[in-house]
Amino acid sequence: MLTLETGPDLSNDLFSQIDFSGGVIAAVSGGSDSTALLLLLKSHLDRFAPKARLLAVTVDHDLRLGSAAEAQAVARLCNTLGIAHRILVWSGPKPSSGLPAAAREARYRLLAALATDEGIGLILTGHTADDQVETVLMRHARDRHDDGADDEGRGLAGMAPATLYDWRLWIVRPLLGARRAALRALLRRRGVDWVEDPTNADASYERPRIRAALSGEQGDALRAQAIAMAGEAASRRERLGQAAARLIGTFASRPCAGLIRVDPGILVADEDAAAAVYALRILLATTGGSVFLPDRDRVAGLFERLRAGPVRATLSRSVVDARRSGIFLHREARDLPAAAVAVANAIWDGRRRITLSDSNVSLLIAPLGAAAARRNATIGGETPQSLIRAALAAEPALFDADGNVLSWPDLTHESGIPPGLVARPVVAPFARFLPSFDLAPAGVVAELVGALPMPAAPFGSEDAGNPWAKA
């Protein structure tokens, strides 16, 4: 059995707050960081969770000669350690630009698909403190280049210790507090080799240029600067998110599908205006189905207009209709999806996730439309019927091949959807990647719109959202 000496910069507590009862996938490229992760994780599970299932996975991005051989080397190491191993290949054409981002997206997609097939809800990656420092410095450089302040700590907070991917499985980074040098020293002591990716020295990419700067005379100062920036930014981001969540929970309601009402009391709430603006940005993105939050300065300007009196505006694919009875948000009627066959696990218009339990079901999904909304909108209450009709007109309905409406979700508060299909709301800006920094606002908005509850986070520390809390 493998035994490890973790050394002064590593801790036996790296994994102590992670729940491995449902199994875990370790993403192992063959580089030093992920290889050390695998050894440390194996040692921990052998000691504290011997019945937990461990599956090591190597993604071969098929971008250079030798990548397949490197994946096989990981397979041999896993065989030596008695660890199950799988190789996934990113096949097909590769983009001519934005390759690192595309490779990262492909890697997560392949890992997530395998995790789902294997019934595992947890993936561990080997990102280190060095990766975190590089990430923060890259984002800081972009902020300076763009002459703009960091967006409420969203960028400078760096990578979160955990990220909910696709609202269904957790990607956890337990080595964010570990230095690469300590991990490599561990591998040398154990006589374990690793692969050096040549792209890590390719100055045509941004990260290797930052890495080179960190190895120079100013490296220690740059590292300390990045750690300080990240710690402050992560704390600011979490505090702002928690304040925004309280405001949303207090002032936002959902009169019907696709319509959010915000009580005007949010405009004079005790919390500062920044939290209210942040809350409004999240609600606008969710209503419009936008992955990105609308520009902070534009929403701040809208917020001041709302304070001044009635407003009707469009922002982030959402209509803002402010009246004495409330501030109402609904999807604008432009650029809605055309009728198409419903596809399982697709996100329709950025707002609804399609679930098909019967692959033989062939249904067309499209916006209900204004005419059908006028005929069928019967929801009572104090909300103006015109707003209900406008919101429902943009909601998904099911049609047959002749264009006849078969059913529409939530229109009469009865289940009219044929068996085998569910179109469930999503929290658009967090549906794909939800960093643990943003759990509070994502959770309250999910409850507001009727999205599925997020799976329980696999960690328990009250400081878990901030990787620098104990730095």
Steps between C-alpha positions, in 0.01 A plus 500: 500500500628849414586721800579867464692767685314816414778737603475842662293668228238228474245389751333176596183711515490579127199273449359484852194713426409331172227236489618202291208271576366530144836432340746736337666557165857629506592692184861400430684644201836348590648834603654546844198666665236247403735205556569622853126548551445136406762371744377719785137410434576127484682520832212690661234260376702196605522641854161664550256377234619161373160415353475820293518451127793673327519533123794679338428656162741642243370723223710475184436828320664361185680830442859380462707192432563297808177580682367146458825354638479736798148380572622142488776586747233617745315175440813302592548702819139439598539131435803497731301677772191285453283791381238465228583724204329625186626697200267746325595653164394842375448403139395703200608839362659753735444877488767722346465758779410482867648152523574494878142597584358251251721224638392582854131489401551169317683355801221586742235379258669162455565460874142593585354258248707216642416596858130493415532159331688366802260651755774711659428861599850618597808583291834607651756700304861584582493880479760643738582827673731575207211458254289727716764773514544483122124522446464804725793682338364433151160638594659799671697576184182487293326737739782751467504463124125560485529802733220354713470405863454135586133403487414462869784256555370254242828479310767569759354241739659242270395139486249386761585200720191333355286562192164345421512397135181484295302522827562129559854414609775662705851576382723542807855641513651379830858608415435874465701556815793280389810620312613314191854471638373306802300266279801432278718436804242245610517324163880494506500343845267230373693447176200591283557674166273754335446653156607853410247649259697703241218753474586607855812663356335638185514879533224539242258411782427739784547264793860399412591869477362561848679188624828633364449833675438317828835321466685832474632738763156645568336160531453497875358853501260415217390186680433687823308764307283238333424323828399827666280603204333161484426485870339842507311442174362161606374642830344798324332277244351274765379787717337671206338175385358434844359853521348466152347164599333660802353774281371253241347282770330803655384697197466263200205277414377303198137577402512247214746314280744738339403803709688634802365779716741706708346707777598868476619472859828368361575852379515631855619185681733533795774310316716716276409565141783279370326188632168607345669565165669158519166336582339672204780388268452137603121521457534665158741232376275224633187651345667552164685169497842665481817320606666832579380760747407831337750783526520633855508867402197465273299329773613761753364767264175307466481473880517879534228539238282255693548710811382807308169356377326262253731345240464275199829377361669196345827357625664158476209364291262600780221757510500715813152639563491710818160612623356608831399138558855372459804454279424217256754304295421269209671371187476739208319375189795543262739222393306216658583149377320363197301179529732200529494140617554485876848365580581332830719700741503803271442840654222669309552874449741500793200470735366145506678167519329230295475153650373210291440171676371341180739526206217402264304816582522745208358839593551848366581768753460871429379818672127491574442824313285804566180363346497181706597695812200731451268204461626307799638741759256458787723560801331726750639725767619858498760461224392682181374253241702673229821410682389141554419464131831653395697269729311185403528579129877452528477178703552159335199310371471162330362472148411218266625482143205711380578785739223427748574577865508181703584648838679783673671491837346687792236670287207369702706354788403155379732236361437507127841379389496155341673229701869480422576871466581763760611857429640620833618858562873559548700780660662607175819672622582202725351210303830390344757604760404593856807590711463440871544876546149548354298232677283744695351699209478195275305306760244770572439568129462127433225486760340813358470376141432135580834355390621171638675535836876480461662179626654531845849647499770240575673713763402638836736776612349843546812632326469252212401768249823692556822314412710768669305508828784332688792624288 
